[in-house]
């Protein structure tokens, strides 16, 4: 009788124990199934994370190769990892993630190679204890493919975050002698808000060229940057630019992608109109309403390994910043490039929290 009772008690007690064990297994499986990792893509000039399902380094690399979704592309996220890249293997040993990828990963332009390498290293850092990444291509270490980065040995995120070039300095150019016609044009550009009050020196330098280019863009003239006959004629009758949207008091900015200008506005009056170069077609600046979230006098671009002076980021890695090459058309990775002649002024005008509206068509 005792044995029967003991057996019965064991059986009865065994039912909830089995259920509990099964529930624990299910809960563990569910937890694993719902684990997430952070995958780093490029947004403008910086890396930015997106959440993906997964738990391992292999999961992370596969998600990286898959790239951003259509909706994420609309928010300015991009990947420079070729879609044709094949993941051969990913192993972890003593904090080093060894990633073996196919040949397309190591083929491309300077910018795209550096950006994809940064995406890979940042994505893997911290996953399964990874502190370094050793890149292999078709089973072999690569040398001399990624400019300025020694990939023949394991590399760290800190290496990529450490600047390896000096802060750029504006070139010094010899200017022509003062010209009364140039001075007259400068005074008109000052009155219209394209140049500052003391810019009427009669010298046709970078500031004047930039002001003329901004005027031509706003007036939808040919973007020559020169004081040609059409520009002179339009200057005589032009009106001061006005904001596209009235919002009342306070400083703000409107970025007009079709005209490639930015309006710096205070109390609904355009204080200055500047020429810009926004994101090129493959990496466009996303329209929308944003706010400046930081003021960074010298911002290091980790993916492209270059300096971005006077940076005013307003969404992810997308920012106003100074750049040496500011063509008359969209050419950036998504940021809003400005000439050295205006970048410091914009930086001083802006404040953290300042509204920035990016407008596709004006």
Secondary structure, DSSP 4 states (H G I P E B T S, - for coil): -HHHHHHHHHHHHHHHHHHHHHHHHHHHHHHHHT-EEEEEEEETTEEEEEEEE--SHHHHHHHHHH---HHHHHTTEE--S-TT--EEEEEEETTEEEEEE-GGGG-S-HHHHHHHHHHHHHHHTTGGG--EEEEEETTEE--SSSTT--TTS-B-HHHHHS--SPPP-PPP-PPPPP-HHHHHHHHHHHHHTSS-TT--SS---HHHHHHHHHHHHHTT-----S--HHHHHHHHH------SS---SSEEEEEETTTTEEEEEETTEEEEEEE-B-B-GGGPPPPEEEE----EEEEEETTTTEEEEEEEEEETTEEEEE-S---SS--BSSSEEE-HHHHHHHHHH--TT-EEEEES--
